[in-house]
Amino acid sequence: MRHAAALAAVASLAAAGTPSPPPASAPYADAAARIIGAELLDGRAYEILAHLTDRIGPRLSGSAGAEAAVEWTAERLRSYGLEAEEERVMVPRWVRGLEEAEILAPAPQRVPVTALGGSEPTPAAGVTAEVVEAVGIEGLQSLGADAVRGRIVLFNAPMTVRGMEGYGPAVAQRTRGASEAARLGAVAALVRSVGTLRARLLHTGAVSYQDAAPRIPAAAVTAEDADLIHRLLASGETVRLRLRLGCRTLPDAPSANVVADLRGRESPEEIVLIAAHLDSWDLGTGAVDDGAGVAMVMEAMRLLGELGLRPRRTIRGVLYMNEENGLRGAKAYAESHAAELPRHVAALETDSGAARPTGLSATVGPGGLERLGDIVRLLRPLGAESVAAGGGGADIGPLQAGSVPLIGLRLDTTRYFDWHHSAADTLDKVDPRELALGAAAVAVVAYTLAEMPETLPRPDPPSPAPARRP
Amino acid sequence: MRHAAALAAVASLAAAGTPSPPPASAPYADAAARIIGAELLDGRAYEILAHLTDRIGPRLSGSAGAEAAVEWTAERLRSYGLEAEEERVMVPRWVRGLEEAEILAPAPQRVPVTALGGSEPTPAAGVTAEVVEAVGIEGLQSLGADAVRGRIVLFNAPMTVRGMEGYGPAVAQRTRGASEAARLGAVAALVRSVGTLRARLLHTGAVSYQDAAPRIPAAAVTAEDADLIHRLLASGETVRLRLRLGCRTLPDAPSANVVADLRGRESPEEIVLIAAHLDSWDLGTGAVDDGAGVAMVMEAMRLLGELGLRPRRTIRGVLYMNEENGLRGAKAYAESHAAELPRHVAALETDSGAARPTGLSATVGPGGLERLGDIVRLLRPLGAESVAAGGGGADIGPLQAGSVPLIGLRLDTTRYFDWHHSAADTLDKVDPRELALGAAAVAVVAYTLAEMPETLPRPDPPSPAPARRP
């Protein structure tokens, strides 16, 4: 009863408030309205996310939390009546240890630090050196080797634009800064936390060592302490700092992607893949990154099954392991399913938080964006209708080698980087209704792509790799 | 030149935008305009605050930072040509150690904790027990001893109203909760951080043990983790937690109040006291609590001297030590200056952050509020004009025994408790212009009280103690 009323309301809203959908997506408007209505009335996405964060917690690759997430999600997907497999993959295992830093001169003061993921440790006594400030990697290059040799480089370019747009320019110094500094003789790298909230928050994330450069320890400092060091340097004084990191890289550990199929009605060998990542950073509980995506994917699978919406093709949910510090799950899937990739008609990834969906981005062949523009009209009741060219997601990126059309679910990321990769990435940052909108969007797009007779034009395989957000 | 233009502008603003001040404060309007104009054009309050936070850092009583603050502020006040003394006082010396907590059941997860100031340590192996939740001290009483005995009590009343109004109701569980729980047999107390920002922030603050109750360890948890434990308990499960605290109370340490006089022109033995506190909590650098107040008091003294505004009576700046965890400085001043208190014509305290001033609160004799209402008209160019009954401040509270009129500078505290007592209390939370408005307000009120022939009606000595905010 409640369902029926809501479905009618949503359907009439969709019909009344917008121009009639053009032919290609029109046949799916009823299904879309059923999906959206059911999810908003009685969705389970938040319940899934609450389990991941409250009952499992942080899920860094190789940790007990990551393994618990593999087991629980696979079991839960099976409880929906789906075929769910754990596809084994070896993952990096990096663990945190002592984390300590102190400004020794000109004015002693402790500053909180956290190692970047994958960082080498310092010697037990720490690294003690003068600090030199670089505004991003460009700023480092303009300093030159004489200014950098034997020093600790503070990468201090702030994230000046909120949301996903601002992340790319700010994060390069975190991923590549340490190796660039090491090439010029630096002994350690500190990186201003890539984030947009002023709450003395540490934002971790992967450091990516380049083969040719010495592997120097790398840690995040808060925006506040980056500013403090800046002020001390700006006054013309020498800043000396001691950094101690006890992190370690252990041998690779066994883990898994979780892969669940809602088998297609007519062409089960054709696959629409929907993806998120199971692993998270270790400081918070990975609610917005990417527990929310996992919840959307699982909930989309559950809901389509419950509504009896079994489309023509197979919808495959893939919960990838190790997006954050290695992409091992993504690479393993692309490799072990290489033979199937020509029959992957699309892959959609959701890894941009938990806030309201705004549309899609896509890497597709000619004419594909227009076709997605048609499909995205089905999301108008959710407030999402944009389609942008390019992108897709880090985990589905390797599928492009098989010419698989890549789609990213775009979400409102205005506040995402307030919490991203920090201890503050916890359940309370997620609005249950906004999360439900995301789950509904994934379900509608996946269903439509799996049901419509035509498929998206495939992109060229050797095109540039989609933007990666480690 | 720049000065003159600004002063004229401020004076004309004051004259044009408001009704003419009534007789009592009218003679001081020119001085007020000079003070405000000079502070906004060329004030030094922010520079003082930057030194306290960037160069000295955290200033918990008995720490090296607190001692550095005593030395530097006394010296700086002397550099203004003032008579500044360090009045010795012994202070508590409490130091942090290991801080660790882990939910053991139903779902293992580490939670960040920080000891409340003055807490006893746990045994080295920690305290491990079931958690029972109490919504404030009233909630604890309604649980009863059977529910509490042998357990860890989580005090989980949230701070629901922003600003100073919301603090009082929320903080009682932090100061008194541990002893109330201990009386009922609890083995430790966890307290939801008293704050208004969701950033996984720990807010410390003093625990006040009552003599009759066992002294159990007490620690703050973040709002996020208090909510997590609430959800686990609300699902009907038993939550077990291990808490480890290595904090220690060392022998009392020597420290000092810093007392500086701008000697009065005609009646130097009559004193208008202006106060803030030098000590801070140890997690942040004490910018808003109460480095800002220290900067306002010092700057008011400097500015009046520089402008040649030497009033009839003495203006005495007192930078108290140990407001946060003992009020030793406040008690020592009241005691050693007891003979002078009849000649303290007023005491004004600023300890509510660094944002724009909104007015005054006061504990005064009959007719005193009206007189202050007259004086506060001089602050209209700053946007401050309210006068509220009651209060004054924790450090000047003991002066009421000597019937000293007590005045609190009221500031906009909307965001104050986002950072208060947390690691996020750092310089960047202070807007230089708003801080200047506060410094100007202190200088205008102090000057007027010290210059006007009449004095404020004195309050009765035995009236109830003013609200204390440790």
Interface residues (C-beta under 8 A of the other chain):
Chain A: A50 D54 R55 I56 G57 P58 A64 P106 A107 P108 Q109 R110 P112 L197 R198 A199 R200 L201 A223 E224 D227 L228 R231 L232 G284 T285 D418 W419 S422 A423 A424 T426 L427 D428 K429
Chain B: A50 D54 R55 I56 G57 P58 A64 P106 A107 P108 Q109 R110 P112 L197 R198 A199 R200 L201 A223 E224 D227 L228 R231 L232 G284 T285 D418 W419 S422 A423 A424 T426 L427 D428 K429
